[in-house]
Amino acid sequence: MCLSAFFRLLGPARPMRWVGPWMMALLLASTGCTRIQVWLGSRVRLEKLPIVSIEARQLGDPGIAPGQQVPLFVSVKGPDGKPQVTEGAGRGRVLWEDLCIEATVVAVNEKGIASLSADPRVSDGKTPHLVITVPSHPDLRAELDLPLRYDRGFTSNFSGRAGWSGTNGSDGLDGSSGSSGSTDPNNPSPGGNGSNGSSGSDGSDGGPGEDASAVEVRVAFRAGSQPLLQVRVSSEGRRDYFLVDPRGGSLTVKAEGGPGGSGGKGGRGGRGGSGGNGTPSGYSGSDGSSGRDGWDGPRGKPGPITVTYDPQAKPYMGALICLYRDGARRSGPLPVFREEPVPPLW
């Protein structure tokens, strides 16, 4: 429901004081309609502002790594020098939809979040560049470069999937109560016996965890003022590529077996029906037995990991972390490391 629909709901006979602040806050939170936000003053249209300057920045640490998302921040100033900043991560009033962003290498969404492809080959040797303009003020323009960074913790996951969980058993039915007899001393009659509760059904067993496939890791060395490890991780037709700055960055390769699925809970046995009152009273029925809990599924096996690294990369191999546990998180066979010349991977 946007602003026009809201006023139609109010009707012409209702005064504006009928709309209290709490209702405005509730309406704003529930709809997020831009027109309502502008009307309430929590957002502002740039076409209504006398802007004389614009600046774009990145929030947080400068730079962006492959696979990373970073928030952007735009500030505009009027003749009085008072800044107005963008919504979202900037927590300001300026609408991102009032800005035009042209981006190279990275993509920027409607909330001002820049994202970079996880494949470093897409951005290698390039500089993500942004040009921000204001359609309502065509003379204003801001530009921003996002330096590429590789000193981050990257992950390549080839682990097996977890097994499916077993289904719970159904509860047994409660027994019915016995019919009432008579407790009249002159005309006594026994109460009826309660019927037995039925047994709950067994829970089903959990599914097996998936085995991890064999993983091959190749590590080349890229020399320069910023030495980098060029890594390719492959298994069964899939390949992941990484550039890692060993001076602060790392790559974790996972080839862990999937955990077995948990067994389903056995169903509760039904309660026996109570005996009816009478002379004598009836016997209560027996409770049904509860079903057996299902067994957890077998754990998956870890995949073997083979690492081939270039001799120049040897001093930096501490940046490579291999996880090779089974589905119960117990270590499997140690990875195999081989040192031999590895040419550039792209």
C-alpha positions in Angstrom: 0.0 0.0 0.0 1.6 3.3 -1.1 0.8 6.9 -0.3 -2.3 7.3 -2.5 -3.8 4.1 -1.3 -3.2 5.1 2.3 -5.0 8.4 1.9 -7.9 6.7 0.1 -8.1 4.4 3.2 -8.3 7.4 5.5 -11.1 9.0 3.5 -11.8 12.8 3.3 -13.8 13.0 6.5 -10.9 12.0 8.8 -8.6 14.7 10.0 -4.8 14.2 9.7 -4.4 14.2 13.5 -6.2 10.8 13.4 -2.9 9.5 11.9 -0.6 9.3 14.9 3.2 8.9 14.8 2.9 5.3 15.8 0.7 4.5 12.8 3.1 6.3 10.5 6.0 4.3 11.9 4.0 1.1 11.5 2.9 1.9 8.0 6.5 2.8 7.0 7.9 -0.4 8.4 5.3 -2.6 6.9 5.3 -1.2 3.3 8.6 0.5 2.7 6.9 2.6 0.0 9.2 5.3 -1.3 6.5 7.9 -1.6 5.5 7.4 2.0 9.1 7.6 3.1 9.6 10.9 1.2 6.3 12.3 2.6 7.4 11.4 6.2 10.9 13.0 5.6 12.9 9.8 6.1 13.9 10.0 2.4 14.5 13.0 0.1 14.4 13.5 -3.6 17.5 14.9 -5.1 15.5 16.9 -7.7 14.2 18.9 -4.7 17.7 19.8 -3.4 20.1 22.5 -4.6 23.2 20.3 -4.9 26.6 21.8 -5.6 28.9 18.8 -5.0 28.9 15.0 -4.9 31.4 12.5 -3.4 31.5 8.6 -3.5 33.3 6.4 -1.1 33.4 2.8 0.0 32.4 1.9 3.6 34.9 -0.1 5.6 38.3 -1.3 4.6 39.2 0.0 1.1 39.3 -2.5 -1.8 37.3 -5.5 -2.9 38.3 -9.2 -3.2 36.9 -11.8 -5.7 33.6 -13.1 -4.4 33.2 -10.2 -2.0 30.4 -7.6 -1.6 31.2 -4.1 -0.3 28.8 -1.2 0.6 29.1 2.1 -1.2 28.4 5.6 0.2 27.5 8.7 -1.7 27.3 12.2 -0.1 25.9 15.3 -1.7 26.2 18.9 -0.4 24.1 22.0 -1.0 25.2 25.6 -0.9 25.1 25.6 2.9 27.7 22.7 3.0 25.4 20.4 4.9 25.8 16.8 3.6 23.0 14.4 2.7 24.0 10.8 2.4 22.6 7.7 0.8 20.2 5.2 2.4 21.1 1.7 3.2 24.6 1.2 4.7 25.0 5.0 4.8 21.9 5.3 6.9 21.0 8.6 5.2 18.0 10.0 3.3 19.2 10.1 -0.3 17.6 7.4 -2.5 19.9 5.2 -4.6 17.3 5.3 -7.3 17.9 9.0 -7.8 21.5 8.2 -8.8 22.9 6.7 -12.0 25.9 4.3 -11.5 28.1 3.1 -14.4 30.3 0.3 -13.2 33.1 -1.7 -14.9 34.5 -5.0 -13.6 32.1 -4.9 -10.6 28.3 -4.9 -10.4 26.3 -2.6 -8.2 22.7 -3.4 -7.1 19.9 -1.0 -6.3 21.0 -0.7 -2.6 24.5 0.5 -3.5 26.3 -2.8 -2.8 29.2 -3.6 -5.2 30.0 -7.2 -5.9 32.9 -8.8 -7.7 32.9 -12.2 -9.4 34.5 -15.0 -7.4 36.5 -16.0 -10.4 39.7 -13.9 -10.3 40.3 -14.3 -14.0 37.4 -11.9 -14.6 39.2 -9.0 -12.8 42.9 -9.9 -12.9 44.9 -6.9 -14.1 41.9 -4.6 -14.1 40.6 -1.9 -11.7 36.9 -1.8 -10.8 35.7 1.7 -11.6 32.5 3.5 -10.8 31.0 6.7 -12.3 28.1 8.2 -10.3 25.9 10.9 -11.8 22.7 12.6 -10.8 20.1 12.7 -13.6 18.4 15.7 -12.0 21.7 17.6 -11.8 23.6 16.6 -14.9 26.6 18.8 -14.1 27.5 16.7 -11.1 29.7 13.6 -11.3 31.8 11.5 -8.9 34.2 8.7 -9.7 35.6 5.9 -7.5 38.2 3.1 -8.0 38.0 0.0 -5.9 41.5 -1.6 -5.4 41.6 -5.3 -5.9 42.6 -7.3 -2.8 43.7 -10.9 -2.3 44.6 -10.8 1.4 41.3 -12.5 2.3 40.2 -15.9 3.5 39.0 -17.9 0.5 37.2 -21.3 0.5 36.9 -24.0 -2.1 34.3 -26.5 -0.9 34.1 -30.0 -2.5 32.6 -31.7 0.6 29.9 -34.3 0.4 26.3 -33.4 1.2 24.7 -34.4 4.5 22.3 -37.4 4.5 18.6 -36.8 4.8 17.0 -36.8 8.2 14.7 -39.8 9.0 11.0 -39.1 9.5 9.5 -39.3 13.0 7.2 -42.1 13.8 3.5 -41.4 14.4 2.1 -41.4 17.9 -0.2 -44.2 18.9 -3.9 -43.7 19.6 -5.1 -43.3 23.1 -7.5 -46.0 24.3 -11.1 -45.2 25.0 -12.4 -45.0 28.5 -14.6 -47.8 29.9 -18.3 -47.3 30.3 -19.6 -46.3 33.7 -21.4 -48.8 35.8 -23.5 -48.2 38.9 -22.4 -47.5 42.4 -25.9 -47.8 43.8 -25.6 -50.3 46.7 -29.1 -51.6 45.9 -28.4 -52.1 42.2 -24.6 -52.2 41.7 -23.0 -52.9 38.3 -19.3 -53.0 37.2 -17.6 -50.3 35.2 -16.3 -51.2 31.8 -12.6 -51.7 31.2 -10.7 -49.1 29.3 -9.2 -50.2 26.0 -5.4 -50.4 25.4 -3.5 -47.5 23.7 -1.9 -48.5 20.4 1.8 -48.5 19.9 3.7 -45.7 18.3 5.5 -46.4 15.0 9.3 -46.5 14.6 11.2 -43.5 13.4 12.9 -44.1 10.1 16.7 -44.2 9.7 18.7 -41.2 8.5 20.2 -41.3 5.1 24.0 -41.8 4.4 26.3 -38.8 4.2 27.8 -38.3 0.7 31.4 -39.2 0.1 33.6 -36.3 -1.0 35.2 -36.7 -4.4 38.9 -36.7 -5.0 40.3 -33.1 -5.2 43.4 -31.9 -7.2 45.1 -28.6 -6.2 47.7 -26.9 -8.4 49.6 -23.9 -7.0 51.6 -21.6 -9.3 53.7 -18.6 -8.1 53.3 -15.1 -9.5 56.3 -13.0 -8.7 56.2 -9.2 -8.3 56.0 -6.4 -5.7 52.9 -8.2 -4.5 53.7 -12.0 -4.7 50.6 -14.0 -5.2 49.7 -17.7 -5.3 47.7 -18.7 -8.4 45.6 -21.7 -7.4 43.3 -24.1 -9.3 41.1 -26.6 -7.4 39.4 -29.2 -9.5 37.2 -32.2 -9.0 34.8 -34.1 -11.3 34.5 -31.4 -14.0 34.3 -28.4 -11.7 37.2 -26.0 -11.4 37.7 -23.1 -8.9 40.3 -20.5 -9.4 41.9 -18.2 -6.8 44.6 -15.5 -6.4 45.8 -15.5 -2.8 48.1 -12.9 -1.2 50.0 -15.2 1.3 50.8 -12.1 3.4 47.5 -12.1 5.1 45.3 -14.2 2.8 44.6 -17.9 2.8 42.7 -20.6 0.9 40.8 -23.4 2.7 40.2 -26.5 0.5 37.4 -28.7 1.9 37.0 -32.4 0.9 35.0 -33.6 3.9 32.5 -36.4 4.0 28.9 -35.5 4.6 27.5 -36.2 8.0 24.9 -39.0 8.2 21.3 -37.8 8.5 19.8 -38.0 12.0 17.3 -40.8 12.7 13.6 -39.9 13.2 12.1 -40.0 16.7 9.9 -43.0 17.5 6.2 -42.2 18.0 4.8 -42.1 21.5 2.6 -45.0 22.6 -1.0 -44.2 23.1 -2.4 -43.9 26.7 -4.6 -46.6 27.9 -8.2 -45.7 28.5 -9.3 -45.3 32.1 -11.7 -47.8 33.6 -15.3 -46.8 34.1 -16.7 -46.1 37.5 -18.9 -48.8 39.0 -19.0 -51.5 41.6 -16.4 -52.7 41.0 -14.7 -50.1 38.8 -13.3 -51.2 35.4 -9.6 -51.8 34.7 -7.7 -49.1 32.9 -6.2 -50.1 29.5 -2.5 -50.6 29.1 -0.3 -47.8 27.5 1.0 -48.6 24.0 4.7 -49.0 23.6 6.7 -46.1 22.0 8.3 -46.7 18.7 12.0 -47.1 18.2 14.1 -44.1 17.3 15.7 -44.4 13.8 19.4 -44.9 13.5 21.6 -42.1 12.3 22.8 -42.6 8.7 26.4 -43.6 8.0 28.9 -40.8 7.6 30.5 -40.0 4.3 34.2 -40.5 3.5 36.6 -37.7 3.0 38.0 -37.2 -0.5 41.7 -37.6 -1.1 43.5 -34.3 -1.8 46.5 -34.1 -4.0 48.5 -30.8 -4.0 51.0 -30.0 -6.7 53.0 -26.8 -6.0 55.7 -24.8 -7.8 59.0 -24.7 -5.9 58.8 -20.9 -5.8 55.5 -21.2 -3.9 57.0 -23.5 -1.2 57.7 -20.7 1.3 54.1 -19.6 1.2 52.3 -22.9 1.4 51.2 -22.1 4.9 48.5 -20.1 3.3 46.9 -23.3 2.0 44.6 -25.1 4.5 43.2 -28.6 3.7 40.2 -30.0 5.6 39.8 -33.8 5.0 37.6 -35.1 7.7 34.8 -37.7 7.5 31.2 -37.0 8.3 31.9 -37.5 12.0 34.7 -34.9 11.8 37.5 -37.4 12.2 40.6 -36.9 10.1 40.9 -39.0 6.9 44.1 -39.8 4.9 46.6 -37.0 4.8 46.8 -34.9 1.6 49.6 -35.8 -0.8 52.0 -32.9 -1.6 54.2 -32.9 -4.7 56.8 -30.2 -5.6 57.3 -29.7 -9.3 57.2 -26.8 -11.8 53.7 -25.4 -12.2 53.2 -23.0 -15.2 50.8 -20.1 -14.9 47.2 -21.4 -14.6 45.7 -18.6 -16.9 
